[in-house]
Amino acid sequence: MKNTSLTLIVVLTIVQWQFLFAQTQLITSEKGFDGAVLVENTQKNDGIYSLTVTIPYLGMSGEKLRGQARFYYKQELLESNNKIPVYCGVHYESSEKTIKKYIDMGIAVITPYFGEIPIKFPLGNSINFSKAMIQWARRLPVVDRAKMIFGGVSGGGYMTLAMGAEFFPLCALVSDVPCPNWSYGTNYLLVNQEASGCWLPPNEQKALPVLAQIAPGANLAMYIFEKDLKSNTWYTLSPISYVDRITAPVMVLAATGDMLCTIDMFTREKFFTLEGQGFPKNYTRDFDSLTLNEKAKVTLDESIPKEKFATHVIDAPKELYQFSLNDSKIIDDSSYDIDMTKEIERPWSKDKQWNLVILNEGAPLPYIGHNRYLWNTSISTFVNHYKNREADVEQLNAAKLKRLLERYSRKLSEVALLANGEPANRLNFEKLEKLDVVTGLLDYASISPAHTRNLKKLYNASSLNPFGKTLSIRHLKILAVFP
């Protein structure tokens, strides 16, 4: 009897491990085509699995490059036999705090990983890598392609908007302290290099220490792209130029105290004066005079139709921790050993596609980065509202479809020019790019007959018809068989 029981336990254990192995095998290395992703290893920590993968992609000059990412999930997500919603943290590697937050909401996470390969410039090849990373996530059989959320902070906030303009359909975008206007943003960094003290010796005190860390980025941007800040390249790089292609629900966070992505780019409303704050006399931030491209002289709230946009202001509570000169470096808030104040839920409007949340900190201080205070805000209600929602019919418009069809045809019409005058490549390997477009259109069309009708109507009215004169869903399904 004892031996029989032991045998039964062993058999059940083997069956259980075989089941778990079969589930994890749904995420395996790809092979047999350009851009195939290699699964390097799998780890488990506190019940959360992480897969490290190497992702090939094409750079801005069409060269073959590679980057790495990590995919985080809980086993019970795979065992549910349901497709998994995914949060894509873009550009920067997501913090443990962010990963756990989404995992606890039943959402898997993919994020860049900089273990072997260093981070790329946010305006440069990081855009191309982010696209390849998201495309791989969308190819995974366990992933619900239509239930993806993009998010990031600073350069990642910018990348969130950039990726939101490329992919479809999506649940939502959460863009924290992004740069929405690179015509202004690049010149702001450039003209304030002397004021910031960025060229002073490393051990010498800088007047604007955090800005001094970032300001040299203007030189790198102008080395990669056209040097003339009046050119359309700087407008084309800016989210304000493609807000019509960002069709998913968006929450943007900005702060009045931000010294890096200043509030001036988001709204013309005045929240403070700089007088008496100790800034160098040669520090400047006037929006209109620093924005040299004429088309770019619009703030974020001016670039979006009013009926789609809402602004929400949160005044700083008195008990918030204010950063000191000793904190003058860019650190994730989880690095601070400080008792956080009560969590503040970010306000937003369900009837608006765009929600701009402004943290009213008053005037910036010379030594800070993105924030004057250490905030504890939450996006839970926003994410929970959208994480399981189907895309609205309106998520596909003429501008979005045009970009998708251009990606399929490999003929992008709105691309920044490199310093050598050549257009920057923003496309991945051809088969992968085409597959991503086709599966996205099928995901949208499968939601309802109204979605299918809208797709066919927009396609038939388009001047670009790579699938034939009229659109056939059956034809798309044939094209979606890969590899």
N, C-alpha and C positions, 0 to 999 in steps of 0.2 A: 504493500500500500504506500509505504514511504517512497519507494523507488518510482512508483507510478506518478505520485504527486510531483516529485522532483523533475521527472521527464516532462510532465505537463507544463511546469513552470519554465523549463528550458525552451520548450517548443513555443510557448506564448511569447517569451522574450525575443526569440529569433524572429518570429512573425512581426512583432512590434518594431524591431530594428529594421527589418526588411521594408516595412511600410514607411518608416521615417526616411530610410535611404531612398526609396522610390520617390518620395515627395521632394526631397532636396535635389534629386537628380533632374528635376524639372528646370533647374538652373545649372546648366553645364556649359563647357567651352563650345564655341562655334568653330566650324572649320569648312573649308571648301570654297570660300569667296573672299574678295577683298573687304577688309574691315571686320573680319571675324574676331570676336572678343574671346580672350583667354581667361578662364577662371584660375587664379593663382592659388588661393587657399581659402579655407573656411574656418572661422573661429567662433567660439561661444563664450559669452560673458554675461552673467546675471540673467540667463534665460534668453538673451538676444543673440541671434546668429549674425555674423557679418561675413560676406564674401568679398574678397579683394580681387579685382579684375583689371586686366590691361586692355585698353581700348585703342585700336588704330584709328586714325582720322587724317583728313587732308588739311594742310595748313593754308594760310592766306595766299601763298604763291603756288598752291597745288601740290606741295611737297608732302610726302608721307611722314606722319608724326605718330606719337603714341602718348597716352596719358593713363592715369589709373583712377579707379573709383572704388567705393565700397557700397555694397547693398546690404541693408540691415532689415531684419524681420524676426518675428516670433514664429516658432514652429506651428502653433495653433492656427496661424493665418493660412499656412499651406494645407494643413489638415482639414480646413473647412471646405475644401473643394470649390471655393468661390474665388473669382478673380480678385486680386489684391489692389486696393487703392494705394497710390504711391506719392510721397512727398519728394520732390527733387530739389535739394539744396544746391544752388549753382555758384560757380566761381570759387568761393572759399569752401573749405571743408567744414561741414556742419559740426557744431559743438555737441558734446555728450548730452547736454541739457536739451538741446533742440531735438536730437534724435530720440531721446526718451519720451519727450512730449508727444511726438507724432506716433511713436510705437504704442504708447498708452491709449491713443485714440483709435487704435486698430488700423494704422496706416504704416506701410513699409517705407523705408527711406533709402534714397540713393544720393551720394554726395561725392565730390572729388576727394582723392586721397593723394597726399604729396609725400609718400614714403620714399620713392625712388626718383620720381620725376618732379622737378620744381613747378610752382605755379606759373602760369602764363599771364601776360599783360591783359587786363580786362577788355581793352578795346581791340586787342590783337587776336592771337590764336586761342585765347580762353573762350571766345565766342564759338569757334569751330569745335573745340573739345566739348563744350557744354552741349552743343547740338548732337555730337556723336554719343555722348553719355546718355542723353535722353532717348535717342533713337534705339540704343541697346535696351534700355529699360522697357521701351514700348514693344520690343520684339520678344520679351520674355513671356512664355506661355502662362505664367502665373499672374501676370499683371493685367489689370483693367485699364486699358489705354485711355479710356474716356474719363477715368477717375484719377486724374493727376493734378497735383498742386505744386506750383513752383514758388520758391522763396529764397531770400538772401538779404544780406546786410551790406550797405556801402557799395563796393564793386559788385557784390552779389545781388544787391537791390537793383542796380542797373541791369545786371545780367538777367534777372527775373523778368524785367520788362522786355528786354531784347528777345528772350526765348518765348515769351508770351506772344510776341508778334510773329513767330515762326511756326509754332505747333498748334494742333487743333485735333479734336475738341479738348477742352480743359475744364477742370472744376473751378479753380481760382488761382490768383496770384497774390503773394504777400511780399511787397517790396519795401524794405526798410532803408531809410536815408539814402536813396539812390541819387545819381546825377542824371537829371532828365534832359540836360542841355549842355552838350560838349563844346558848342561854340563859345558859350559863356564860361563853362567850367575850366576848359583848357587855358583860356586867356587869364582867368582869375588866378590860377596857379602860376602862370608865367609872370604876370606883372607884380605879383607879391613875393617873388623869390628873394629879392633883396630885403624887403621888410621882414620876412620870416626868419632870415638868417641861415637859409639852407646851405649856403656855400661857406659858412664859417667852419673852422676846425671842429672835429667831433666833440671835443671836451669843452668847447666854449658855449656859454649860455645863449640860447636863441630867443629872440623876442616873441616868436610865435612857434614854440617847439614842435607841436603836433603838425601844424601846417608845413613846417620845414621838412618833415619826413616825407610828405606827399608831394610838395611843390616840384621836385625834379621830374616827376612823372610827366609834366608838360613837355619836357625836352624829349623824352622817349616817344610820346605820342606824335610829336612833330618830326621825329626821325623816321617813324613808320609810315605816316600819312603825309598828305600835302601840307606844306609848311604855311601856306597862306590861310590864316584863320577866317578870311572872308569867303573862302570857297565853300561849296555845297557839301563837301566831304564831312565837315564838322556838324552840319545840320543833319546829314544822312545818318551819322553815327548816333544821333540823339533820339531818345524815345519820343520827344515832341513831334518828330517828323513822321512817326508811324503809329500814332495812337489809334488811327482808324483800323489798323491790323491787330490791335490788342482788343479782343472781343469778349474775353472771359471776365468774370467779376474780379475787381482789383482793389486791394487795400494798400495804400501808399502811406508810409510814416515819414514825417519830417519834423525837425526841431528848430525852434527859433534861435537856439544857441549854437547851432552847427557851424563850425569853422571850415569844414571841408566841402560839404554839399549844402551851400547856404540856402536859407529860406527864400532868398531873392528869386531863385529859379522856380519856385512853386507858386508863389502868389505875390501880388503887389501890395497886399495889406501890410501895414507897418505895425510891428509889435514892440519896437524899442528904438533907442538912439545909442550910438556908440560913444557919445561924449562922456568923458570921465571914466571910461573903462580901461584906460591905460594902453591903448593901441598906438603903435608907431605912427608918426605923421604920414609916412609914405604908404601906409596900408590903404587899399581901396577895394570896393566891392560893388560899385554902382552897376546895376544890371544892364541898362541900355548902352552905356558907354563901353562896357567890356564885351558886349555881344556884337561881334563884327559882321557876322552874316545877317543880312536883313531879314530873311525868312525866319531866323531863329530868335528874333526879338519878341518872343511870346513866352509867358510863364506857363507852367503845366496847367493851371486852372483856366488859362485863356485858350489852350490848344484843344480842349475837349468841350463838346456841346453841353450847355448848361443843364439840359434835361437828363444827362447821364452822370452828372458830377455832384458830389456833396462834400462839404468841408466840415470837419469836426475839430474843435479846439479843446484840449485838456490843459487846464491851468496847473502849474506845479504845486503840489501840496507842500506845506511848510516843513514837513518832517523829512523830505527827500535829502539824501546825502549829496552834497555839492563837491565835485571834483576839485582837488587842490593841485598846485603846481607839481607836487610829487606824483600825481596820477597822470602826468602828461604823456601817456602812451596809449595806443589803441589796444584795449584788452576786452575780452568777453567778460560780461558782468559776473559769470560764475567764478572768475579768478579772485573776486573780492571777498574778504572775510568780514562782511558787513551784514547786519540784520536788515533784510529787505523790508520795506514798508508793505502795507497791504496791497495785494495785486489789484491793478486797475484794468478793467475790461475796456478795450478800445471801442469807442462808439462807431456805429456805421449804419447805413440805411439800406434796407433790403430792396428798395425800389430804385436804387442807383447802381449803375455798373461800376463807377469809379467812386471810391471813398478815400479822401485825403484826411488823415489824422495828423493834426499839428500839436506837438508838445510845446506849450507856451512856457518857456524857461526865462523869458525876458531876453536881455542882451547877451551875446556870447562873451566869453572872456578870452584874453589873448592866448592862454596856454591850453585850452581844451581842444578836443577833437570833434566828434559828432554831437556830444551832449554836455551840457553844463551840470546836469544832475544824473544820478544813477536811478533810472526808472525801473519799475516792475509792472510792465503792461502785458496784457493777455490778448491773444487772437482766437481764443477757444470758441466763442460764439460764432465768429465769422467762419472758421474752418469747419466746425460741426454742422453749420447750416448748409455748406456747399459740398462737403466731402462725398455725399452719396446722391447728389442731384444730377440729373441729366442736363446736358447743355441745352439752353434755350434755342429756339429756331433762329433767333437773331444773332447767335454766335457766329454764323456764317454770313458774311456780307460780301459785296463785290470786291472790296480791297483785300480781304482775307483770301478769297478764292483766287484772285489774281496772283498773289504771292505763292500759294500752294501750286498752282499750275505752272508758274515760272520755275519753281523748284523742280517739278517733275520734268520740265523741258530743258532745265539747266541754262536758263536765260533770265537772270535776275536783272530787273530794270533799275533798282535803287540800291546802289552799292558804293561804298566809300572808295576813293582812289588812293593807292599807295604812293609813296614818295617818288617812285619811278614812273608814275602816270598810269600804271596798270590798275585795273579794278581788283579789289581784294576778293579772293575766292571765299565764298561763304557756303559752299556746298560740300557734302560728304561724298563718299564713294557712290557712283551712279545708281547701282542696284538698291543700295540701302536708302538713298534719298527718295527714289521712286516708290519703294515699298512703304515708306513712312507716309508719304502723301496719300497713296491709295487706301491704306488701312484707316487713316484718319477720316477720309471722306466716307468710307463704308461705315465706320463707327457712328458718324453723324447721321447718315441716311437711315441706319437701323433703329434710331430712337423712335421715330413715328413717321406716318405718311406725310405729315406736314413738313418734316425735315427733308424727306426725299424730294418733295415738290419744290422746296426752296433751293435745294442743290441743283436740280435740273433747270430751274428757271434762271438761276444765276449763271450756270454753265452755258446755257443756250444764248445768253446775252453777252457772253464774254468774247473778246477778240482772239483769245488763245484757246484752242480746242485740241489738246494732245490726245484725247480719247475718241476723236471722231466728231462729226458735225453735231450730233446730239449725244447726250450722255446715257449710257446703259449701265445699270447697277450690275447686271450679269457680267458685262465686260470687265468692270472693276473687280469683281470677285475672281475672275480668271487671272487678272494681273496681280492679285494679292497672294497667289500661291508662290511661296519662296522658301528656300532656294530651289 
